[in-house]
Amino acid sequence: MGYKIGMRVLAAQDSFFLARRPRKDSPHTTAAYRRDLTGVTVLLAESLSVPVDELVVEDLTSGNLRAAFGVFADSHAKSSVLRAWSTWNQFLTFCVADDLLPGNPMGAVARPKTPPLVPKPLRGEDTPEQLLSAAADGTHGGRDPWPERDVLVIALGLVAGLRSAEMRTLTLASIVGREGERRLHVVGKGNRDRSVPIEPSMERIVEQYLASCRSRFPQAGFDRGSPLLRDRRGEAIGRGGLEYLVKSCFRWAGLHDRVPTGANLHALRHTFATRLAEDGASASEIMALLGHASLATSQNYIEATARERRSAAASNRTYRALGRMAESE
């Protein structure tokens, strides 16, 4: 069988996304794939001194890709390089299946080792409660405080374990069930649906927030398809706005030293999972509530919690006395 010669790389990428449409990737996943493909494609074009739109699939050799990924790795974190490698591997696998290439060259392109999954919860036993108190304190919110929204966002991380993208895609229709038995319908990674039960106290937080929305935006629509979380103009909150909101709450609470580096909003999700493990939840229960694709990911929280308990027990001062007694015998 012959291979199609001379197809432009950008056209092949368009075909790749077209072929993925039946998978119903989330907009967040599609955007991440596009960034990964675009970033390396630009570097390929620069290394070959040709315009991006003139690159052809035959230019996707192992040597050219190694050079491009080498430059890409100089300015990106290990996790970003690993994700980009995976994206390109999927794209080039598609090219082989579509008779655009005789083989996938990514096997000859080095990739970082997958870093171990280490939970990054907030440090300190009472830190989540301090964070909620700071969010509820309307005196910290500048000229236009909105504590109802700030508390809801922090709570969605701490008692529902939602990711940033999951929060941003919530609508009024995401809150289902009758009073006292409500739950959140969440669309997670890979369009995996899950249902997260919420307690009456969380229901009241949602109701107070919605009342504040109606007061702030009397002309706005509040049908079931309306976004739950809004910015100060009444529009659906964006990724940057949500991250800034959470960072502001950390700053108001004075908790900078208790937030793991690079975690921020995700630290709330990790705190939710860690507390589940501490309270005896099984890996399968954690998996269902957090929307993990793998049971092994959920097991990490249980193992990390066991290590922390052993470390805490080992710090007991009595052990030092026991150690001296053992040495003296």
C-alpha positions as CSV (number, residue, x, y, z in Angstrom):
1,M,0.0,0.0,0.0
2,G,1.3,3.5,-0.9
3,Y,1.5,6.4,1.4
4,K,0.0,9.8,0.8
5,I,2.8,12.2,-0.1
6,G,3.1,15.9,0.5
7,M,0.2,16.5,3.0
8,R,0.7,19.6,5.0
9,V,1.2,19.1,8.8
10,L,-1.5,21.6,9.7
11,A,-4.0,19.7,7.4
12,A,-3.0,16.4,9.0
13,Q,-3.6,17.9,12.5
14,D,-7.0,19.1,11.4
15,S,-7.8,15.6,10.2
16,F,-6.6,14.2,13.6
17,F,-9.0,16.4,15.5
18,L,-11.8,15.5,13.1
19,A,-11.1,11.8,13.7
20,R,-11.3,12.4,17.5
21,R,-14.7,14.0,17.4
22,P,-16.6,10.8,18.1
23,R,-14.6,10.5,21.4
24,K,-16.3,13.7,22.6
25,D,-13.2,15.2,24.2
26,S,-13.9,18.0,26.6
27,P,-13.0,21.6,25.3
28,H,-10.3,21.7,27.9
29,T,-8.7,18.5,26.6
30,T,-8.9,19.6,22.9
31,A,-7.4,23.0,23.8
32,A,-4.5,21.3,25.6
33,Y,-3.9,19.0,22.6
34,R,-3.8,22.0,20.2
35,R,-1.3,23.8,22.4
36,D,1.0,20.8,22.5
37,L,0.8,20.3,18.7
38,T,1.2,24.0,17.9
39,G,4.1,24.6,20.3
40,V,6.3,21.8,18.8
41,T,5.1,22.5,15.2
42,V,6.4,26.1,15.5
43,L,9.8,24.8,16.7
44,L,9.9,22.3,13.8
45,A,9.3,25.0,11.3
46,E,12.0,27.3,12.9
47,S,14.6,24.5,12.9
48,L,13.9,23.7,9.2
49,S,13.6,27.4,8.2
50,V,10.2,27.0,6.6
51,P,6.9,28.7,7.3
52,V,4.6,26.6,9.5
53,D,2.0,26.2,6.8
54,E,4.5,24.7,4.5
55,L,5.6,21.9,6.7
56,V,4.7,18.5,5.3
57,V,4.2,15.2,7.1
58,E,7.5,13.9,5.6
59,D,9.3,16.5,7.7
60,L,8.2,14.6,10.8
61,T,11.3,12.5,11.1
62,S,12.7,11.2,14.3
63,G,15.7,13.6,14.0
64,N,13.6,16.7,13.4
65,L,11.3,15.8,16.3
66,R,14.2,15.1,18.6
67,A,15.6,18.5,17.9
68,A,12.2,20.2,18.3
69,F,11.5,18.5,21.6
70,G,15.0,19.3,22.9
71,V,14.2,23.0,22.4
72,F,10.7,22.6,23.8
73,A,12.1,20.9,27.0
74,D,14.4,23.9,27.6
75,S,11.4,26.2,28.3
76,H,8.8,23.8,29.7
77,A,8.3,21.7,32.9
78,K,8.8,18.0,32.9
79,S,5.1,17.4,33.1
80,S,4.4,19.6,30.1
81,V,7.1,17.8,28.0
82,L,5.6,14.5,29.0
83,R,2.1,15.6,28.0
84,A,3.3,17.1,24.7
85,W,5.1,13.8,24.0
86,S,1.9,11.9,24.6
87,T,-0.1,14.2,22.3
88,W,2.4,13.9,19.5
89,N,2.5,10.1,19.9
90,Q,-1.2,10.0,19.5
91,F,-1.1,12.4,16.5
92,L,1.6,10.4,14.7
93,T,-0.1,7.1,15.5
94,F,-3.1,8.6,13.7
95,C,-0.8,9.5,10.8
96,V,0.3,5.9,10.5
97,A,-3.2,4.6,10.6
98,D,-4.3,7.1,7.9
99,D,-1.4,6.1,5.6
100,L,0.4,9.4,6.0
101,L,3.6,7.9,7.5
102,P,5.1,4.4,7.3
103,G,5.8,4.4,11.0
104,N,5.6,6.4,14.2
105,P,8.9,8.2,14.9
106,M,8.1,9.1,18.5
107,G,9.7,5.9,19.7
108,A,13.1,7.5,18.9
109,V,12.3,10.7,20.8
110,A,13.3,10.7,24.5
111,R,10.6,11.5,27.0
112,P,10.8,12.3,30.7
113,K,10.0,9.6,33.2
114,T,6.5,9.8,34.6
115,P,6.9,11.6,37.9
116,P,5.3,9.7,40.9
117,L,1.9,10.9,41.9
118,V,2.4,12.7,45.2
119,P,-0.7,14.2,46.8
120,K,-0.3,17.9,47.7
121,P,-2.9,18.8,50.3
122,L,-2.9,22.0,52.3
123,R,-0.5,21.7,55.3
124,G,-1.9,22.0,58.8
125,E,-4.9,20.4,60.4
126,D,-7.1,23.5,60.6
127,T,-5.9,25.2,57.4
128,P,-9.1,24.4,55.4
129,E,-11.3,25.9,58.1
130,Q,-9.0,29.0,58.2
131,L,-9.3,29.4,54.5
132,L,-13.1,29.2,54.6
133,S,-13.2,31.8,57.3
134,A,-11.0,34.2,55.3
135,A,-13.2,33.7,52.2
136,A,-16.3,34.5,54.3
137,D,-14.8,37.7,55.6
138,G,-16.1,40.3,53.2
139,T,-13.7,43.0,54.5
140,H,-10.9,41.4,52.5
141,G,-12.5,41.6,49.1
142,G,-11.4,45.1,48.1
143,R,-13.9,47.6,46.8
144,D,-16.4,45.0,45.7
145,P,-16.3,42.0,48.1
146,W,-18.2,38.9,47.1
147,P,-17.8,36.5,50.0
148,E,-20.8,34.3,48.9
149,R,-18.9,33.4,45.7
150,D,-15.5,33.0,47.4
151,V,-16.9,30.6,50.0
152,L,-18.6,28.6,47.3
153,V,-15.5,28.2,45.2
154,I,-13.4,27.1,48.2
155,A,-16.1,24.7,49.3
156,L,-16.4,23.1,45.9
157,G,-12.7,22.2,46.2
158,L,-12.7,21.2,49.8
159,V,-16.0,19.2,50.1
160,A,-16.5,18.1,46.5
161,G,-13.0,17.8,45.2
162,L,-13.6,19.6,41.9
163,R,-10.9,20.4,39.4
164,S,-10.7,24.0,37.9
165,A,-12.3,22.9,34.6
166,E,-15.0,21.0,36.4
167,M,-16.0,24.1,38.4
168,R,-16.1,26.3,35.3
169,T,-18.4,24.0,33.4
170,L,-21.0,23.7,36.2
171,T,-24.4,25.0,35.4
172,L,-27.6,25.5,37.5
173,A,-28.7,22.1,36.0
174,S,-25.6,20.5,37.6
175,I,-27.3,20.7,41.0
176,V,-29.7,17.7,41.0
177,G,-31.9,15.9,43.6
178,R,-34.4,17.0,46.1
179,E,-33.8,19.2,49.1
180,G,-31.6,17.5,51.7
181,E,-30.4,14.9,49.2
182,R,-28.8,17.0,46.5
183,R,-25.7,16.2,44.6
184,L,-23.5,17.7,41.9
185,H,-23.5,16.3,38.5
186,V,-19.9,16.8,37.3
187,V,-18.4,16.2,33.8
188,G,-14.7,15.4,34.5
189,K,-11.7,14.4,32.5
190,G,-12.4,12.4,29.4
191,N,-16.0,13.4,29.7
192,R,-16.4,10.9,32.5
193,D,-19.6,11.8,34.5
194,R,-19.8,11.5,38.2
195,S,-22.2,12.4,41.0
196,V,-20.9,14.0,44.2
197,P,-23.3,14.2,47.1
198,I,-23.5,17.5,49.0
199,E,-24.8,18.0,52.5
200,P,-27.5,20.6,53.5
201,S,-24.9,23.0,54.7
202,M,-23.4,23.1,51.2
203,E,-26.9,23.5,49.8
204,R,-27.3,26.6,51.9
205,I,-23.9,28.0,50.6
206,V,-25.2,27.5,47.0
207,E,-28.5,29.1,47.8
208,Q,-26.8,32.2,49.4
209,Y,-24.5,32.5,46.4
210,L,-27.4,32.3,43.9
211,A,-29.3,34.9,45.9
212,S,-26.2,37.2,45.7
213,C,-26.1,36.6,41.9
214,R,-29.7,37.6,41.5
215,S,-29.1,40.8,43.5
216,R,-25.9,41.7,41.6
217,F,-27.3,40.8,38.1
218,P,-31.1,41.4,38.1
219,Q,-31.2,41.5,34.3
220,A,-29.2,38.3,33.8
221,G,-30.8,35.0,32.9
222,F,-30.8,32.2,35.4
223,D,-32.1,29.2,33.4
224,R,-30.8,25.7,34.0
225,G,-28.2,26.1,31.4
226,S,-26.7,29.2,32.9
227,P,-23.2,29.0,34.4
228,L,-23.0,28.5,38.1
229,L,-19.8,30.4,38.8
230,R,-19.7,34.0,37.4
231,D,-17.2,36.8,37.3
232,R,-18.0,40.3,38.4
233,R,-19.7,41.2,35.1
234,G,-22.1,38.2,35.4
235,E,-20.3,36.2,32.7
236,A,-19.0,32.6,33.2
237,I,-15.8,32.8,35.2
238,G,-12.6,32.1,33.3
239,R,-9.7,29.9,34.2
240,G,-7.5,32.9,35.1
241,G,-10.2,34.5,37.2
242,L,-10.8,31.4,39.1
243,E,-7.1,30.9,39.9
244,Y,-6.8,34.5,41.0
245,L,-9.8,34.2,43.3
246,V,-8.3,31.1,45.1
247,K,-4.9,32.8,45.4
248,S,-6.5,35.9,46.9
249,C,-8.2,33.7,49.5
250,F,-4.9,32.1,50.4
251,R,-3.4,35.6,50.7
252,W,-6.2,36.9,52.9
253,A,-5.9,33.9,55.2
254,G,-2.1,34.3,55.4
255,L,-1.5,30.7,54.4
256,H,1.2,31.0,51.8
257,D,3.6,28.7,53.7
258,R,0.9,26.0,53.9
259,V,0.1,25.7,50.1
260,P,2.3,23.2,48.2
261,T,4.3,24.8,45.3
262,G,2.3,24.9,42.1
263,A,-0.9,23.4,43.7
264,N,-3.1,26.4,44.6
265,L,-6.7,25.4,43.5
266,H,-5.7,21.8,43.0
267,A,-4.5,21.7,46.7
268,L,-8.2,21.9,47.7
269,R,-9.0,18.8,45.7
270,H,-6.0,17.0,47.2
271,T,-7.1,18.0,50.7
272,F,-10.6,16.6,50.0
273,A,-9.1,13.3,48.9
274,T,-6.6,13.1,51.8
275,R,-9.3,13.8,54.4
276,L,-11.4,11.0,52.8
277,A,-8.5,8.6,53.1
278,E,-7.8,9.7,56.7
279,D,-11.4,9.1,57.6
280,G,-11.3,5.5,56.2
281,A,-12.7,5.8,52.7
282,S,-11.6,3.0,50.4
283,A,-9.7,3.5,47.1
284,S,-12.8,2.7,45.1
285,E,-14.9,5.3,47.0
286,I,-12.2,7.9,46.5
287,M,-12.0,7.0,42.8
288,A,-15.8,7.5,42.4
289,L,-15.9,10.8,44.2
290,L,-12.9,12.3,42.5
291,G,-13.5,10.9,39.0
292,H,-10.1,9.1,38.7
293,A,-9.5,7.0,35.7
294,S,-7.4,4.5,37.6
295,L,-7.8,2.9,41.0
296,A,-4.0,3.2,41.5
297,T,-4.3,7.0,41.5
298,S,-6.8,6.8,44.3
299,Q,-4.7,4.3,46.2
300,N,-1.9,6.9,46.3
301,Y,-3.9,9.0,48.8
302,I,-4.4,6.1,51.1
303,E,-0.7,5.2,51.0
304,A,0.4,8.8,51.5
305,T,-1.9,9.1,54.5
306,A,-0.5,5.9,56.0
307,R,3.1,7.3,55.6
308,E,2.1,10.5,57.3
309,R,0.4,8.7,60.2
310,R,3.6,6.6,60.7
311,S,5.7,9.7,60.5
312,A,3.5,11.4,63.1
313,A,3.6,8.4,65.4
314,A,7.4,8.2,65.1
315,S,7.7,11.8,66.2
316,N,6.4,10.9,69.7
317,R,9.0,12.0,72.2
318,T,8.6,8.8,74.2
319,Y,10.4,7.0,71.3
320,R,13.6,8.9,72.2
321,A,13.4,7.5,75.7
322,L,12.8,4.0,74.3
323,G,15.8,4.5,72.0
324,R,18.1,5.4,74.9
325,M,16.8,2.4,76.9
326,A,17.4,0.0,74.0
327,E,21.0,1.4,73.5
328,S,21.8,1.0,77.2
329,E,21.0,-2.7,77.3
